[in-house]
Amino acid sequence: MKVKATVVFSFQARTLEDAGRVLDDVLARALERDDVEVGGVELLSPPGEHLVTLPAPAAHAGFAPAQPPAGVGIT
């Protein structure tokens, strides 16, 4: 049986770079498992004056992140 689950992680980071490191670590650990597929990543950040754009991820089978909605920013 194949099950699809949406998991929400909430954490604080001093910079977007630090937040990226945390997400990279979480995704790397998930991809190490044979029984887990990462289907996508959606970034939601607090409203702010700076827009956030996610770079293309490293090539992982089945990994295609969602782009943040227009106007999503980070302070």
N, C-alpha and C positions, 0 to 999 in steps of 0.2 A: 504494500500500500504506500502510495506517495502522499505526503502531507505538505501543505504549503502554510507557512506561518509568517506573520509580520512581527518583527521584534523591534522595540523602540529602546534605544540607549540614550540616556540623558547624562551629560557630564559637563564640567566646566573646564576650560582651558584658558591660559593667559593669552595665547595667540591662535590664529587659524592654523599656523604651522604645527603647534602643539596638538591641536585637535586632530589634524591630519595624521600625526604619529599614532595617536590612540586608535583612530579608525583603521589605519594600516595594520596595527597589531591585532585588533579584533578580527579583521577580515582574513589575515594570514592564518590565524588559528583556526578559523572556520574552514578555510580551504585545505588545511592539513588533514581534515577528516574525509574519509571516503564516502560517508553517508550524508554529507551536507553540501548543497549547492548554493552559491551566493547569486541571487537573481538580480539584485540592484541595490543602489544606495540612494537615499533621498536626504539632502541636507536642509535642515530648517534652522535658521539662525535668528537672533533677535533683530527687529527692525533697526536700521541705521543708515548712515549716509554712504556706505561703501557697498557696492554690489559684490556678490560672491559668485565665482564661476568655478566649477569643478573641472580639473584637467582630465583628459582621457586617462583611464586606468591602465596599468600594466596588463598585458594580455593574459587573462585568466579565462578558462573555459566557462562560458555561460555568464560572465560578469559584465553587465552593462548598466552603469549608474544612471539614475534619473537626473535630469537637470533641475536645479532649483527653479521655483516659479519666478516670473519676472518681478523685480522689485524687492526680492529677498536680499537683505543686507546684513552686515555685521559691524559692530562698533568696536 
